[in-house]
């Protein structure tokens, strides 16, 4: 009977010892639940405020980007002139037409004849562009001076016949003198009082 009692006591002691083993696993369950809860919290929590250092760096980068954008907008490529603009020529100057009596410039200071190829017209000195007439003041010989005087008088007569208009030609102060669309200089050439202009004055001596 003593042995049975001892076995019962051992069995009861073993049964009483099992609960502490279960209590030893409880803290692992709590730790696992905390880890899972933390993961779920991190997944579903909203975006929080940035740390101060990160916010400062982000603002600095944004300012630099905006500055670069402004500089990019302000820098404009240089516009090259259009080929058509480079080839554009000034408008042809056309002086007002004149119809009236012409004089020799010793007695008149406008609408008068200086020599066989030079006149005063609308307050300016005009060189007839398409002829080379004998010189007077700068004549190289008496023959040229005499022929220059004849050309001067004949030019005055032709100008006094009717309406005269001037169209600018190449060269400063040079114009084509016209009547009814025809060159008065060409008429002086036909009559032998002048020569066609070749780019320089030629001697009328000999």
Secondary structure as the mmCIF struct_conf table of DSSP 4:
data_model
#
loop_
_struct_conf.conf_type_id
_struct_conf.id
_struct_conf.beg_label_comp_id
_struct_conf.beg_label_asym_id
_struct_conf.beg_label_seq_id
_struct_conf.end_label_comp_id
_struct_conf.end_label_asym_id
_struct_conf.end_label_seq_id
HELX_RH_AL_P HELX_RH_AL_P1 UNK A 2 UNK A 44
BEND BEND1 UNK A 45 UNK A 45
HELX_LH_PP_P HELX_LH_PP_P1 UNK A 46 UNK A 51
HELX_RH_AL_P HELX_RH_AL_P2 UNK A 52 UNK A 74
HELX_LH_PP_P HELX_LH_PP_P2 UNK A 77 UNK A 82
HELX_RH_AL_P HELX_RH_AL_P3 UNK A 83 UNK A 87
HELX_LH_PP_P HELX_LH_PP_P3 UNK A 90 UNK A 93
STRN STRN1 UNK A 94 UNK A 98
BEND BEND2 UNK A 100 UNK A 100
STRN STRN2 UNK A 103 UNK A 104
TURN_TY1_P TURN_TY1_P1 UNK A 105 UNK A 107
BEND BEND3 UNK A 109 UNK A 111
STRN STRN3 UNK A 112 UNK A 115
TURN_TY1_P TURN_TY1_P2 UNK A 116 UNK A 117
STRN STRN4 UNK A 118 UNK A 121
TURN_TY1_P TURN_TY1_P3 UNK A 122 UNK A 123
STRN STRN5 UNK A 124 UNK A 128
TURN_TY1_P TURN_TY1_P4 UNK A 129 UNK A 130
STRN STRN6 UNK A 131 UNK A 133
HELX_LH_PP_P HELX_LH_PP_P4 UNK A 134 UNK A 135
BEND BEND4 UNK A 136 UNK A 136
TURN_TY1_P TURN_TY1_P5 UNK A 137 UNK A 138
BEND BEND5 UNK A 140 UNK A 141
HELX_RH_AL_P HELX_RH_AL_P4 UNK A 142 UNK A 159
TURN_TY1_P TURN_TY1_P6 UNK A 160 UNK A 161
BEND BEND6 UNK A 162 UNK A 162
STRN STRN7 UNK A 164 UNK A 168
BEND BEND7 UNK A 170 UNK A 171
TURN_TY1_P TURN_TY1_P7 UNK A 172 UNK A 173
STRN STRN8 UNK A 174 UNK A 179
TURN_TY1_P TURN_TY1_P8 UNK A 180 UNK A 181
STRN STRN9 UNK A 182 UNK A 183
HELX_RH_AL_P HELX_RH_AL_P5 UNK A 184 UNK A 190
TURN_TY1_P TURN_TY1_P9 UNK A 191 UNK A 192
BEND BEND8 UNK A 193 UNK A 193
STRN STRN10 UNK A 194 UNK A 196
BEND BEND9 UNK A 199 UNK A 200
#
